[in-house]
Structures are given as C-alpha cells and as structure tokens.
Amino acid sequence: MNAPSDTLGAARLAPAASDFETLFETHYESTARAIARVIHDNGRAEELAVEAFLKLSRNPQVLALNGGERTGGWLHRTAIRLALDELRGRARRARYEGLLVWARSAQPDELFSAAQEQGRVRAVLAAMSPRHAELLLLRHDGASYEELASSLDIHPASVGTTLSRAQQAFRKEYTKRYGER
C-alpha cells in the first residue's frame, strides 16, 4: 500500500513540463557559463550544463523546496561540482596516459631510424682507437672519473682531458662518415 502513496507523492513533487522548460530557459546560460569558467571548454560546459539539468529532473524534491526558489542555487552548486569532477577526471586521465607513454609501441619508421643510428654509432666506435671507444662506452654506462681511471689505468687527473679527446674523435669520425647530424 505504500507504493501507490509514494507514487502519488512523487507525482506531486514532479514539476510540470512547462515549469521545467521555464527553469531551463532561465538558468541554462548561466549554468553553462559557470562551468565554462572552471573548465575553459565551452562545448564540454554545455554538455555538463545539460547533465546538471538532467540531475535536476531526477530530483523533484529540489523543485518542491520553497516552491522552486532555491533551484538556481542548487543548479549552480551542481554545475560547479560537475566542473570540478571534469577537471579531476582530466588530471587523472593525463596522469594515466603519462604512465602509458613508455608502453606505447614504437612505429616501424621509429624502429628503423633507431636501428640505423645504433649501427652508425657502432661503426664509428669500431673505427676509433680501442682506448677512446672503451672510455666513451664506460662513461655512457655511468662510470665516474675515478672508475674510468682505475678501469683504463689512466691517471685520475687526466681522465677529463682524455674523455674530451675521445668525444672529439667520435664527432670527427661520425662527421667524416655520415655528415652533420
């Protein structure tokens, strides 16, 4: 027996279609503008404004409060909440997309270019003196100057100079073979 009375109560709270249209015409533009100020996207703001009115249509008790006098405030509050949810969603999406960048599969042309560049570097290193090539490879792997000195039996004070000469030799050989990068 409670079901029919609940239905009648909901029917009493539901606004007439013309009342809802009037509310829509009155408050739509200000609702969309409020959202647009937050998210800086007019098209998406209009979509969210419609969503706010959809929420209003599903909450007839809001319209019944004070004869609908508080509806504008409710719409504004709902619109701002929807806009903030949109910003949070964008931030979350950007964070997850940033995490997936490393998982993105490389395109065939990128793979080809990378393989070609690796081949060039290997050819240049093979043409250089073994000492310079070893020095560059160890440094590229993150070896410190002290580690380079002990690994290659170089005086620690001359590691910087020797490394600079190895880099110049690499550049010279690369340019000679392949031109400027």
C-alpha positions as a LaTeX table, in Angstrom:
\begin{tabular}{lrrr}
\hline
Residue & $x$ (\AA) & $y$ (\AA) & $z$ (\AA) \\
\hline
Met1 & 0.00 & 0.00 & 0.00 \\
Asn2 & 2.95 & 2.32 & 0.47 \\
Ala3 & 3.84 & 2.08 & $-3.19$ \\
Pro4 & 0.78 & 3.97 & $-4.51$ \\
Ser5 & 1.15 & 6.76 & $-1.98$ \\
Asp6 & 4.89 & 7.05 & $-2.84$ \\
Thr7 & 3.96 & 7.32 & $-6.49$ \\
Leu8 & 1.40 & 9.99 & $-5.74$ \\
Gly9 & 3.93 & 11.87 & $-3.59$ \\
Ala10 & 6.46 & 11.79 & $-6.40$ \\
Ala11 & 3.84 & 12.98 & $-8.84$ \\
Arg12 & 3.06 & 15.93 & $-6.56$ \\
Leu13 & 6.77 & 16.79 & $-6.37$ \\
Ala14 & 7.45 & 16.42 & $-10.10$ \\
Pro15 & 7.35 & 19.73 & $-11.94$ \\
Ala16 & 5.09 & 20.29 & $-14.88$ \\
Ala17 & 6.88 & 20.15 & $-18.22$ \\
Ser18 & 6.31 & 23.86 & $-18.79$ \\
Asp19 & 7.80 & 24.70 & $-15.37$ \\
Phe20 & 10.91 & 22.70 & $-16.18$ \\
Glu21 & 11.22 & 24.34 & $-19.60$ \\
Thr22 & 10.98 & 27.75 & $-17.94$ \\
Leu23 & 13.69 & 26.77 & $-15.45$ \\
Phe24 & 15.85 & 25.53 & $-18.30$ \\
Glu25 & 15.43 & 28.72 & $-20.31$ \\
Thr26 & 16.08 & 30.85 & $-17.23$ \\
His27 & 19.15 & 29.10 & $-15.85$ \\
Tyr28 & 20.82 & 27.23 & $-18.73$ \\
Glu29 & 23.12 & 30.01 & $-19.97$ \\
Ser30 & 24.33 & 31.00 & $-16.51$ \\
Thr31 & 24.90 & 27.34 & $-15.62$ \\
Ala32 & 26.92 & 26.72 & $-18.79$ \\
Arg33 & 28.93 & 29.93 & $-18.22$ \\
Ala34 & 29.74 & 28.93 & $-14.64$ \\
Ile35 & 31.05 & 25.57 & $-15.83$ \\
Ala36 & 32.99 & 27.13 & $-18.72$ \\
Arg37 & 34.77 & 29.50 & $-16.32$ \\
Val38 & 36.11 & 26.47 & $-14.47$ \\
Ile39 & 36.98 & 24.08 & $-17.31$ \\
His40 & 37.72 & 26.55 & $-20.14$ \\
Asp41 & 35.88 & 24.47 & $-22.75$ \\
Asn42 & 32.56 & 25.90 & $-23.94$ \\
Gly43 & 31.40 & 22.77 & $-25.74$ \\
Arg44 & 32.03 & 20.49 & $-22.78$ \\
Ala45 & 30.49 & 23.13 & $-20.48$ \\
Glu46 & 27.25 & 22.98 & $-22.44$ \\
Glu47 & 27.21 & 19.18 & $-22.12$ \\
Leu48 & 27.77 & 19.40 & $-18.38$ \\
Ala49 & 25.06 & 22.04 & $-18.04$ \\
Val50 & 22.60 & 19.66 & $-19.68$ \\
Glu51 & 23.79 & 16.98 & $-17.26$ \\
Ala52 & 23.06 & 19.33 & $-14.34$ \\
Phe53 & 19.50 & 19.79 & $-15.62$ \\
Leu54 & 19.17 & 16.04 & $-16.04$ \\
Lys55 & 20.13 & 15.65 & $-12.38$ \\
Leu56 & 17.55 & 18.29 & $-11.51$ \\
Ser57 & 14.86 & 16.41 & $-13.40$ \\
Arg58 & 15.71 & 13.29 & $-11.39$ \\
Asn59 & 15.45 & 15.20 & $-8.09$ \\
Pro60 & 11.92 & 16.61 & $-7.97$ \\
Gln61 & 12.23 & 17.28 & $-4.23$ \\
Val62 & 14.67 & 20.12 & $-5.08$ \\
Leu63 & 11.95 & 21.83 & $-7.10$ \\
Ala64 & 9.45 & 21.37 & $-4.27$ \\
Leu65 & 11.64 & 23.21 & $-1.74$ \\
Asn66 & 10.31 & 26.73 & $-1.27$ \\
Gly67 & 8.33 & 26.47 & $-4.48$ \\
Gly68 & 11.50 & 26.15 & $-6.56$ \\
Glu69 & 13.10 & 29.34 & $-5.27$ \\
Arg70 & 16.34 & 27.55 & $-4.39$ \\
Thr71 & 16.61 & 25.77 & $-7.72$ \\
Gly72 & 19.04 & 28.30 & $-9.17$ \\
Gly73 & 21.44 & 27.87 & $-6.27$ \\
Trp74 & 21.14 & 24.09 & $-6.45$ \\
Leu75 & 21.88 & 24.18 & $-10.19$ \\
His76 & 24.87 & 26.45 & $-9.68$ \\
Arg77 & 26.29 & 24.22 & $-6.93$ \\
Thr78 & 25.71 & 21.10 & $-9.03$ \\
Ala79 & 27.29 & 22.75 & $-12.07$ \\
Ile80 & 30.43 & 23.69 & $-10.13$ \\
Arg81 & 30.69 & 20.17 & $-8.74$ \\
Leu82 & 30.36 & 18.71 & $-12.23$ \\
Ala83 & 33.04 & 21.10 & $-13.50$ \\
Leu84 & 35.40 & 20.13 & $-10.69$ \\
Asp85 & 34.75 & 16.45 & $-11.38$ \\
Glu86 & 35.60 & 17.11 & $-15.02$ \\
Leu87 & 38.92 & 18.73 & $-14.04$ \\
Arg88 & 39.74 & 15.83 & $-11.72$ \\
Gly89 & 38.92 & 13.38 & $-14.49$ \\
Arg90 & 41.18 & 15.23 & $-16.92$ \\
Ala91 & 44.05 & 15.22 & $-14.41$ \\
Arg92 & 43.57 & 11.53 & $-13.71$ \\
Arg93 & 43.43 & 10.73 & $-17.43$ \\
Ala94 & 46.59 & 12.77 & $-18.11$ \\
Arg95 & 48.40 & 11.02 & $-15.27$ \\
Tyr96 & 47.45 & 7.57 & $-16.57$ \\
Glu97 & 48.28 & 8.48 & $-20.15$ \\
Gly98 & 51.67 & 9.73 & $-18.97$ \\
Leu99 & 52.31 & 6.36 & $-17.37$ \\
Leu100 & 51.42 & 4.57 & $-20.58$ \\
Val101 & 53.81 & 6.54 & $-22.80$ \\
Trp102 & 56.61 & 4.10 & $-22.09$ \\
Ala103 & 54.33 & 1.19 & $-23.01$ \\
Arg104 & 53.46 & 2.69 & $-26.39$ \\
Ser105 & 54.77 & 0.53 & $-29.17$ \\
Ala106 & 57.18 & 2.26 & $-31.48$ \\
Gln107 & 56.23 & 2.85 & $-35.06$ \\
Pro108 & 58.15 & 0.95 & $-37.75$ \\
Asp109 & 59.84 & 4.09 & $-39.05$ \\
Glu110 & 60.97 & 4.97 & $-35.50$ \\
Leu111 & 62.38 & 1.47 & $-35.04$ \\
Phe112 & 64.19 & 1.69 & $-38.36$ \\
Ser113 & 65.68 & 5.11 & $-37.54$ \\
Ala114 & 66.83 & 3.94 & $-34.11$ \\
Ala115 & 68.41 & 0.79 & $-35.55$ \\
Gln116 & 70.11 & 2.83 & $-38.26$ \\
Glu117 & 71.54 & 5.28 & $-35.71$ \\
Gln118 & 72.74 & 2.42 & $-33.49$ \\
Gly119 & 74.51 & 0.91 & $-36.48$ \\
Arg120 & 76.22 & 4.20 & $-37.24$ \\
Val121 & 77.40 & 4.60 & $-33.64$ \\
Arg122 & 78.75 & 1.04 & $-33.60$ \\
Ala123 & 80.63 & 1.63 & $-36.87$ \\
Val124 & 82.17 & 4.84 & $-35.54$ \\
Leu125 & 83.19 & 3.19 & $-32.26$ \\
Ala126 & 84.77 & 0.32 & $-34.19$ \\
Ala127 & 86.81 & 2.79 & $-36.28$ \\
Met128 & 88.11 & 4.66 & $-33.21$ \\
Ser129 & 91.06 & 3.69 & $-31.06$ \\
Pro130 & 90.05 & 0.96 & $-28.59$ \\
Arg131 & 91.04 & 3.10 & $-25.61$ \\
His132 & 88.81 & 6.02 & $-26.69$ \\
Ala133 & 85.90 & 3.70 & $-27.54$ \\
Glu134 & 86.17 & 1.96 & $-24.16$ \\
Leu135 & 86.33 & 5.29 & $-22.38$ \\
Leu136 & 83.18 & 6.56 & $-24.14$ \\
Leu137 & 81.25 & 3.34 & $-23.52$ \\
Leu138 & 82.17 & 3.20 & $-19.83$ \\
Arg139 & 81.26 & 6.85 & $-19.35$ \\
His140 & 77.97 & 6.32 & $-21.18$ \\
Asp141 & 77.22 & 3.46 & $-18.77$ \\
Gly142 & 77.59 & 5.89 & $-15.88$ \\
Ala143 & 81.13 & 5.24 & $-14.70$ \\
Ser144 & 82.62 & 8.03 & $-12.60$ \\
Tyr145 & 86.00 & 9.61 & $-13.37$ \\
Glu146 & 87.59 & 7.52 & $-10.58$ \\
Glu147 & 86.12 & 4.32 & $-12.04$ \\
Leu148 & 87.34 & 5.30 & $-15.52$ \\
Ala149 & 90.84 & 5.96 & $-14.19$ \\
Ser150 & 91.08 & 2.60 & $-12.44$ \\
Ser151 & 89.44 & 0.62 & $-15.29$ \\
Leu152 & 91.62 & 2.02 & $-18.05$ \\
Asp153 & 94.76 & 2.59 & $-15.99$ \\
Ile154 & 94.74 & 6.33 & $-16.58$ \\
His155 & 96.00 & 8.96 & $-14.16$ \\
Pro156 & 92.89 & 10.39 & $-12.43$ \\
Ala157 & 93.87 & 13.97 & $-13.25$ \\
Ser158 & 93.90 & 13.27 & $-17.00$ \\
Val159 & 90.53 & 11.50 & $-17.29$ \\
Gly160 & 88.69 & 14.69 & $-18.25$ \\
Thr161 & 91.18 & 15.58 & $-20.97$ \\
Thr162 & 91.23 & 12.02 & $-22.34$ \\
Leu163 & 87.43 & 11.89 & $-22.31$ \\
Ser164 & 87.23 & 15.20 & $-24.16$ \\
Arg165 & 89.65 & 13.93 & $-26.81$ \\
Ala166 & 87.62 & 10.73 & $-27.18$ \\
Gln167 & 84.44 & 12.77 & $-27.70$ \\
Gln168 & 86.16 & 14.94 & $-30.31$ \\
Ala169 & 87.46 & 11.83 & $-32.08$ \\
Phe170 & 83.95 & 10.36 & $-32.11$ \\
Arg171 & 82.45 & 13.58 & $-33.53$ \\
Lys172 & 85.17 & 13.82 & $-36.18$ \\
Glu173 & 84.73 & 10.20 & $-37.30$ \\
Tyr174 & 80.93 & 10.44 & $-37.28$ \\
Thr175 & 81.00 & 13.64 & $-39.37$ \\
Lys176 & 83.50 & 12.13 & $-41.78$ \\
Arg177 & 81.30 & 9.08 & $-42.36$ \\
Tyr178 & 77.77 & 10.50 & $-42.16$ \\
Gly179 & 77.95 & 14.28 & $-42.24$ \\
Glu180 & 76.48 & 16.63 & $-39.66$ \\
Arg181 & 73.57 & 15.37 & $-37.60$ \\
\hline
\end{tabular}
